[in-house]
Amino acid sequence: MIELWIPITIFAAFCQNLRSAVQKHLKGVLSDAGATFSRFGYGVPVVFAYVLALHYGAGLAWPEPNLRFVIYGLIGGAAQIAATFLLVWLFSFRDFAVGTTYSKTETVQAALFGLVILGDGVGFAGSIGIFVSLIGVMLLSTAKSGLAWRKLLLSWTERTALIGVLSGTLFGVAAVTFRAASLSLDGGPNGEEPDFLMRAAFTLVCVIPAQTIAMAIWMGWREPGQLRAVLGSWRWASIAGLAGAVSSIGWFTAMTLQNAAYVRALGQIELLFTFAAGVLIFKERSSHLEVTGIFLVTAGILILVSG
């Protein structure tokens, strides 16, 4: 029987792929920060509507937040923003491909942080699946950027590589601390155990508004015109916000149910969606290296979910 976190993660990855496509369209009229803010700002109403529907529609009780929840939530929200900033910053460097490739180590780092913070082990099959899919992802990254493996291996001490690793580290920290925040929630006034859907939704509804406010303050200081531009692009930006919010609901729910490293590793199925769209819709030609990368990502995912 397929575990529930698997289809939820696949759905989240599909929605994230859609959000990314819309954000690329927005890049024509918005800055990097503006396109990123659109997913948070327009996603907040969707997340609030979802958590209210769970409580008043499905009758799920509110969980009781505590100090651990606040600490983990703040760490996760700050880490995710910082990781995204570093990833965007990499594109200002000439050899950004090195850094972005090293940022793909997120899944391995998430496994390590999960073990240290939550005691989440991945097991032998899980370790093999994560490693195989990581090699596949890095192959795809080098194939698309034209980066030689020799250059990649010899550049691991350079600034862009270190920024990429740090970005992956922060993404890994965010994934694990979001899971930790969700799992730390106590029962409601009657002491009942909170439902996993409400755990995830409550965590998300606390994190995304905080991230939105932080980004709005930063943009008001550094890029005040972008806030008006985001409002002016409301048609596409609202689609990005909707897709981003639904994707986040899926990620948080899956990570409440399962080890964050497993969820992030399976989430790499997003690359398969992108590859399929490129070949089937846009008739793009793929190199042998890209095909090999896709094969390894697929193999890693199959090992992961069957283990």
TAFEN-V933707 format. One record per backbone hydrogen bond with DSSP energy under -1.0 kcal/mol. CO is the residue of the C=O (numbers start at 1). NH is the residue of the N-H. If there is no record, write none. Layout:
CO_NH, CO_NH
//
This chain:
3_6, 4_8, 5_9, 6_10, 7_11, 8_12, 9_13, 10_14, 11_15, 12_16, 13_17, 14_18, 15_19, 16_20, 17_21, 18_22, 19_23, 20_24, 21_25, 22_26, 23_27, 25_28, 26_29, 26_30, 31_35, 32_36, 33_37, 34_38, 37_41, 38_42, 40_44, 43_47, 44_48, 45_49, 46_50, 47_51, 48_52, 49_53, 50_54, 51_55, 52_56, 53_57, 53_58, 54_60, 64_186, 66_70, 67_71, 68_72, 69_73, 70_74, 71_75, 72_76, 73_77, 74_78, 75_79, 76_80, 77_81, 78_82, 79_83, 80_84, 81_85, 82_86, 83_87, 84_88, 85_89, 86_90, 88_91, 89_92, 90_93, 93_96, 95_98, 96_100, 97_101, 98_102, 99_103, 101_104, 102_105, 103_106, 105_109, 106_110, 107_111, 108_112, 109_113, 110_114, 111_115, 112_116, 113_117, 114_118, 114_120, 123_127, 124_128, 125_129, 126_130, 127_131, 128_132, 129_133, 130_134, 131_135, 132_136, 133_137, 134_138, 135_139, 136_140, 137_141, 138_142, 139_143, 140_144, 141_145, 142_146, 142_147, 148_152, 149_153, 150_154, 155_158, 158_162, 159_163, 160_164, 161_165, 162_166, 163_167, 164_168, 165_169, 166_170, 167_171, 168_172, 169_173, 170_174, 171_175, 172_176, 173_177, 174_178, 175_179, 176_180, 177_181, 178_182, 179_183, 180_184, 186_64, 188_191, 195_199, 196_200, 197_201, 198_202, 199_203, 200_204, 201_205, 203_207, 204_208, 207_211, 208_212, 209_213, 210_214, 211_215, 212_216, 213_217, 214_218, 215_219, 216_220, 217_221, 218_222, 219_223, 223_226, 225_229, 226_230, 227_231, 228_232, 229_233, 231_234, 233_237, 234_238, 236_240, 237_241, 238_242, 239_243, 240_244, 241_245, 242_246, 243_247, 244_248, 245_249, 246_250, 247_251, 248_252, 249_253, 250_254, 251_255, 252_256, 253_257, 254_258, 259_263, 260_264, 261_265, 262_266, 263_267, 265_268, 266_269, 267_270, 268_271, 269_273, 270_274, 271_275, 272_276, 273_277, 274_278, 275_279, 276_280, 277_281, 277_282, 278_284, 287_291, 288_292, 289_293, 290_294, 291_295, 292_296, 293_297, 294_298, 295_299, 296_300, 297_301, 298_302, 299_303, 300_304, 301_305, 302_306, 303_307
//
